[in-house]
Amino acid sequence: MPSMEQLVAPLESLPPVEFAFAYGSGVFPQDNNTFLLHEAPMVDYILAVSCPSQWHSENLETNPHHYSSMLAYLGGKTVANMADIVGVGVHFNAFVHWGDKTIKYGVIGLDRLVQDIFTWKALYISGRLQKPVRVIVDNAGLEKANRVNLQAAVCAALLLLPQEFSEEDLYTTICSLSYMGDVRLFFAEDRNKVRKVVRGSSMKFHKLYQESLYQMAAMKMLELPAGFGKELYLKLVQDVSTPALCSLITSLPSIVLQKMAFQFGVKPELLINGNEEVVNLLQRHHRPTRLVRQAISGIVRTSSFRQMLSGFFASRSANATHYVIKKISKAWYSRH
């Protein structure tokens, strides 16, 4: 695992940022991780900045080779606009060489990131923040704000799980939220990725979510086993009563509730306010789980497709080809 100094070092050659974190297999080991083609994994970063167009303009002055020749010519405003219009607000520069390492960094506007954390409009960077990350810079206090996102992830996972489940089941379900409907899973992603992420960082997941789980236990919505956190196969039990279900549903982000309401044919306010009559109707039709899954899958399907297109247009052609081949190879390897 790289040290904090090693993770911070590449950012020193970039313009200042308000929030930054590193993630992925280059930061945390994954279970049975196999590096294809004898390559060490890239170290991945997400950088949040107050004004993306200005940030890219400054970065283009010192690091034009990080961008495709077309975007370097068109300028920082075009880079930011393409990320917003084509993608979901994130521009990635991949296969950037720094010393003896290769890094990839995505740049997103601070406002766009905050919106995603609280509403799950794209469930893209907010989905990444539902997994263990190494926060490097936090001038905006987003690490604390992300607790809302973590709590919503727990509530969504509980709605997808049966009454009894293991702690590993919980983290696997949380980890899978941002992959539901992901178009990359059809052709260019490791299908065992969720399991690898959870098993490689199980104690980090426990540390990330223990505060939310203890709070839910204090509210009698969740029964934690003796030895909680020591053995991930121990069983947790959730309250499946109507009041508990109402509480879980009302804790979901607004975009998820809007999509659920549309699918069920009711006004969003009835779910947002936890109308017990509507929730009872959902229970009788055994539909809360299906509606949650459909809503989240719809969000992720759209955002992953848009981001894939944005990444294709933004990448340098050789890097784009290399990246796609690597992803497809990993996907093929995971199926055999």
C-alpha positions as CSV (number, residue, x, y, z in Angstrom):
1,M,0.0,0.0,0.0
2,P,1.5,3.4,-1.0
3,S,2.3,5.9,1.7
4,M,0.4,9.2,2.0
5,E,3.6,11.0,0.8
6,Q,3.7,8.8,-2.3
7,L,0.0,9.5,-3.1
8,V,0.4,13.3,-2.6
9,A,3.5,13.6,-4.7
10,P,1.9,13.5,-8.2
11,L,-0.6,16.2,-7.2
12,E,2.2,18.7,-6.6
13,S,2.6,19.1,-10.4
14,L,-1.1,19.9,-10.8
15,P,-3.0,23.1,-10.0
16,P,-4.5,23.3,-6.5
17,V,-7.7,21.4,-5.7
18,E,-10.4,21.6,-3.0
19,F,-10.8,17.9,-2.5
20,A,-8.9,14.8,-3.6
21,F,-8.9,11.1,-2.9
22,A,-7.1,8.1,-4.3
23,Y,-8.8,4.7,-4.8
24,G,-8.7,1.4,-6.6
25,S,-6.4,-1.6,-6.7
26,G,-3.3,0.7,-6.9
27,V,-4.2,1.9,-3.4
28,F,-5.9,-1.0,-1.8
29,P,-5.3,-4.7,-2.6
30,Q,-8.1,-6.7,-4.0
31,D,-8.7,-10.4,-3.3
32,N,-6.8,-12.6,-5.7
33,N,-5.7,-9.6,-7.7
34,T,-4.0,-10.6,-11.0
35,F,-2.2,-8.0,-13.0
36,L,-2.6,-8.6,-16.7
37,L,0.3,-8.3,-19.0
38,H,2.6,-8.0,-15.9
39,E,1.4,-4.5,-15.3
40,A,1.0,-2.9,-11.9
41,P,-2.4,-1.2,-11.6
42,M,-2.7,2.6,-12.1
43,V,-3.1,4.8,-9.1
44,D,-6.5,6.4,-9.5
45,Y,-7.5,9.9,-8.3
46,I,-10.6,12.0,-8.1
47,L,-10.0,15.8,-7.8
48,A,-12.8,18.3,-7.0
49,V,-12.2,21.9,-8.0
50,S,-14.2,25.1,-7.7
51,C,-14.0,26.0,-11.4
52,P,-13.2,23.1,-13.8
53,S,-12.7,25.3,-16.9
54,Q,-10.1,27.5,-15.1
55,W,-8.4,24.5,-13.5
56,H,-8.1,22.7,-16.9
57,S,-6.8,25.9,-18.5
58,E,-4.1,26.2,-15.9
59,N,-3.2,22.5,-16.2
60,L,-3.0,22.7,-20.0
61,E,-0.3,25.3,-19.6
62,T,2.0,23.0,-17.6
63,N,0.7,19.5,-18.5
64,P,-0.7,19.6,-22.1
65,H,0.6,16.1,-22.7
66,H,-2.0,14.8,-20.2
67,Y,-4.8,15.6,-22.7
68,S,-5.6,14.6,-26.2
69,S,-4.2,16.9,-28.9
70,M,-7.7,18.0,-29.9
71,L,-8.7,19.0,-26.3
72,A,-5.3,20.6,-25.7
73,Y,-5.9,22.8,-28.8
74,L,-9.5,23.7,-27.9
75,G,-8.7,24.7,-24.3
76,G,-9.9,24.3,-20.7
77,K,-13.4,25.5,-21.3
78,T,-14.1,22.9,-23.9
79,V,-12.7,20.2,-21.7
80,A,-15.0,21.2,-18.9
81,N,-18.0,21.6,-21.2
82,M,-17.5,18.2,-22.8
83,A,-17.4,16.6,-19.3
84,D,-20.6,18.2,-18.4
85,I,-22.6,17.8,-21.7
86,V,-21.4,14.4,-22.8
87,G,-20.4,12.8,-19.5
88,V,-21.5,13.3,-15.9
89,G,-19.2,16.2,-15.1
90,V,-15.9,14.2,-14.8
91,H,-13.0,14.5,-17.2
92,F,-10.4,11.8,-16.9
93,N,-6.7,11.9,-17.9
94,A,-5.5,8.3,-18.0
95,F,-2.1,6.7,-18.5
96,V,-0.2,9.7,-17.2
97,H,3.4,8.9,-16.4
98,W,4.8,10.2,-13.2
99,G,8.2,9.0,-12.2
100,D,8.0,5.2,-12.3
101,K,4.3,5.1,-11.9
102,T,1.2,5.5,-14.1
103,I,-1.7,7.5,-12.7
104,K,-5.2,8.4,-13.8
105,Y,-7.1,11.4,-12.5
106,G,-10.6,12.6,-12.9
107,V,-11.6,16.2,-12.4
108,I,-15.1,17.3,-11.3
109,G,-16.6,20.5,-10.2
110,L,-17.1,20.9,-6.5
111,D,-20.8,21.8,-6.9
112,R,-21.4,18.8,-9.1
113,L,-19.8,16.5,-6.6
114,V,-21.8,17.8,-3.7
115,Q,-25.0,17.4,-5.7
116,D,-24.1,13.8,-6.5
117,I,-23.3,13.0,-2.9
118,F,-26.7,14.2,-1.6
119,T,-29.0,13.3,-4.5
120,W,-27.3,10.4,-6.4
121,K,-28.1,12.2,-9.6
122,A,-25.3,10.2,-11.4
123,L,-24.3,7.9,-8.6
124,Y,-20.8,8.1,-10.1
125,I,-18.3,9.8,-7.7
126,S,-20.8,9.3,-4.9
127,G,-20.7,5.6,-5.7
128,R,-16.9,5.6,-5.5
129,L,-17.1,7.4,-2.1
130,Q,-19.3,4.5,-0.8
131,K,-16.2,2.4,-0.9
132,P,-12.9,2.8,1.0
133,V,-10.7,5.6,-0.4
134,R,-7.7,7.5,0.8
135,V,-8.6,11.2,1.2
136,I,-5.6,13.3,0.4
137,V,-7.0,16.9,0.3
138,D,-10.1,18.1,2.1
139,N,-10.4,21.8,2.1
140,A,-14.1,21.7,1.5
141,G,-15.2,19.4,4.4
142,L,-16.6,16.8,2.0
143,E,-15.3,13.8,4.0
144,K,-17.7,14.8,6.8
145,A,-20.5,15.6,4.3
146,N,-20.1,12.2,2.8
147,R,-21.6,10.6,5.9
148,V,-25.0,11.3,4.4
149,N,-24.0,9.3,1.3
150,L,-22.8,6.4,3.5
151,Q,-26.1,6.4,5.5
152,A,-28.1,6.4,2.3
153,A,-26.0,3.5,0.9
154,V,-26.7,1.4,4.1
155,C,-30.5,2.1,3.8
156,A,-30.5,1.2,0.1
157,A,-28.6,-2.1,0.8
158,L,-31.0,-3.0,3.7
159,L,-33.9,-2.6,1.3
160,L,-32.2,-5.1,-1.1
161,L,-31.3,-7.6,1.6
162,P,-33.4,-10.2,3.4
163,Q,-34.2,-10.0,7.1
164,E,-31.0,-11.9,8.1
165,F,-27.6,-11.4,6.4
166,S,-23.9,-11.3,7.1
167,E,-21.8,-8.2,7.4
168,E,-20.0,-9.3,4.3
169,D,-23.4,-9.5,2.5
170,L,-24.0,-6.0,3.5
171,Y,-20.8,-4.6,2.2
172,T,-21.1,-6.6,-1.0
173,T,-24.5,-5.1,-1.6
174,I,-23.3,-1.6,-0.8
175,C,-20.3,-2.0,-3.1
176,S,-22.6,-3.3,-5.9
177,L,-24.9,-0.3,-5.9
178,S,-22.8,1.8,-8.2
179,Y,-22.3,-1.2,-10.6
180,M,-26.0,-2.0,-11.0
181,G,-26.8,-1.4,-14.7
182,D,-23.2,-0.3,-15.5
183,V,-22.9,-0.8,-19.3
184,R,-19.2,-1.7,-18.8
185,L,-20.2,-5.0,-17.2
186,F,-21.5,-6.2,-20.5
187,F,-18.1,-6.2,-22.2
188,A,-15.3,-4.5,-20.4
189,E,-15.2,-5.0,-16.7
190,D,-14.2,-7.8,-14.3
191,R,-17.5,-9.4,-13.1
192,N,-15.8,-10.5,-9.9
193,K,-14.8,-6.9,-9.1
194,V,-17.3,-6.4,-6.3
195,R,-16.2,-9.5,-4.4
196,K,-12.6,-8.7,-4.9
197,V,-13.0,-5.1,-3.6
198,V,-15.0,-6.3,-0.5
199,R,-12.7,-9.2,0.5
200,G,-9.6,-7.1,-0.1
201,S,-10.8,-4.3,2.1
202,S,-13.3,-5.9,4.5
203,M,-12.0,-4.2,7.6
204,K,-11.8,-0.9,5.9
205,F,-15.5,-1.3,5.0
206,H,-16.3,-2.0,8.6
207,K,-14.5,1.1,9.7
208,L,-16.3,3.2,7.1
209,Y,-19.8,2.0,8.1
210,Q,-19.6,1.1,11.7
211,E,-20.9,4.5,12.9
212,S,-24.0,4.2,10.7
213,L,-24.6,0.7,11.8
214,Y,-24.3,1.5,15.5
215,Q,-26.7,4.4,15.0
216,M,-29.3,2.0,13.4
217,A,-28.8,-0.5,16.2
218,A,-29.5,2.2,18.7
219,M,-32.7,3.0,16.9
220,K,-33.6,-0.7,17.1
221,M,-33.7,-1.0,13.3
222,L,-30.8,-3.4,13.3
223,E,-29.6,-6.1,15.6
224,L,-25.8,-6.5,15.6
225,P,-24.2,-9.8,16.7
226,A,-21.8,-10.3,19.5
227,G,-18.3,-9.9,18.1
228,F,-19.5,-7.5,15.5
229,G,-16.7,-6.5,13.2
230,K,-14.4,-9.4,14.1
231,E,-16.0,-12.1,11.9
232,L,-17.8,-10.8,8.7
233,Y,-19.9,-14.0,8.4
234,L,-21.8,-13.4,11.6
235,K,-25.5,-12.6,11.1
236,L,-27.2,-9.2,11.4
237,V,-31.0,-9.0,11.7
238,Q,-33.0,-6.0,10.4
239,D,-36.4,-4.8,11.5
240,V,-38.8,-5.4,8.6
241,S,-41.9,-3.7,10.1
242,T,-43.7,-1.0,8.2
243,P,-42.3,1.9,10.3
244,A,-38.8,0.6,9.8
245,L,-39.4,0.3,6.0
246,C,-40.7,3.9,6.0
247,S,-37.6,5.1,7.7
248,L,-35.3,3.3,5.2
249,I,-37.2,4.6,2.2
250,T,-37.3,8.2,3.4
251,S,-33.6,8.1,3.9
252,L,-32.9,7.4,0.2
253,P,-31.6,10.2,-2.0
254,S,-34.2,12.3,-3.8
255,I,-33.4,11.1,-7.3
256,V,-33.9,7.5,-6.3
257,L,-37.2,8.3,-4.6
258,Q,-38.4,10.2,-7.7
259,K,-37.7,7.2,-9.9
260,M,-39.3,4.8,-7.5
261,A,-42.4,6.9,-7.4
262,F,-42.6,7.1,-11.2
263,Q,-42.3,3.4,-11.5
264,F,-45.0,2.7,-8.9
265,G,-47.3,5.4,-10.2
266,V,-47.5,7.6,-7.1
267,K,-46.4,11.2,-6.3
268,P,-42.8,11.4,-5.1
269,E,-43.9,13.3,-2.0
270,L,-45.7,10.2,-0.7
271,L,-42.4,8.3,-0.6
272,I,-40.3,11.3,0.5
273,N,-42.7,11.8,3.5
274,G,-42.9,8.1,4.2
275,N,-46.7,7.7,3.7
276,E,-47.4,4.4,5.5
277,E,-50.4,3.6,3.3
278,V,-48.2,3.7,0.2
279,V,-45.4,1.7,1.9
280,N,-47.9,-0.9,3.0
281,L,-49.1,-1.2,-0.6
282,L,-45.5,-1.7,-1.6
283,Q,-45.0,-4.4,0.9
284,R,-48.1,-6.3,-0.1
285,H,-46.9,-6.4,-3.7
286,H,-43.3,-7.3,-2.6
287,R,-42.0,-4.4,-4.6
288,P,-39.7,-2.2,-2.5
289,T,-36.6,-4.3,-3.4
290,R,-37.5,-4.4,-7.1
291,L,-38.2,-0.6,-7.2
292,V,-35.0,0.3,-5.5
293,R,-33.0,-2.0,-7.8
294,Q,-34.7,-0.6,-10.9
295,A,-34.3,3.0,-9.8
296,I,-30.6,2.6,-9.0
297,S,-29.9,0.6,-12.2
298,G,-31.5,3.3,-14.3
299,I,-29.3,6.0,-12.8
300,V,-26.1,4.0,-13.2
301,R,-27.0,2.8,-16.7
302,T,-27.4,6.3,-18.0
303,S,-24.4,7.8,-16.2
304,S,-22.0,4.9,-17.1
305,F,-23.0,5.2,-20.8
306,R,-22.5,8.9,-20.8
307,Q,-19.2,8.7,-19.0
308,M,-18.0,6.0,-21.4
309,L,-18.7,8.2,-24.4
310,S,-17.1,11.2,-22.7
311,G,-14.0,9.1,-21.9
312,F,-13.7,7.9,-25.5
313,F,-13.8,11.4,-27.0
314,A,-11.5,12.8,-24.4
315,S,-8.8,10.2,-24.4
316,R,-5.7,10.1,-26.6
317,S,-6.4,7.5,-29.2
318,A,-3.5,5.2,-28.3
319,N,-4.4,5.4,-24.6
320,A,-8.1,4.8,-25.3
321,T,-7.3,1.7,-27.3
322,H,-4.9,0.5,-24.6
323,Y,-7.5,1.1,-21.8
324,V,-10.3,-0.7,-23.7
325,I,-8.1,-3.7,-24.5
326,K,-7.0,-3.9,-20.9
327,K,-10.6,-3.7,-19.6
328,I,-11.9,-6.3,-22.1
329,S,-9.0,-8.6,-21.1
330,K,-9.9,-8.3,-17.5
331,A,-13.6,-9.0,-18.3
332,W,-12.6,-12.1,-20.4
333,Y,-10.3,-13.3,-17.6
334,S,-13.0,-13.0,-15.0
335,R,-15.4,-15.2,-17.1
336,H,-12.9,-18.1,-17.4
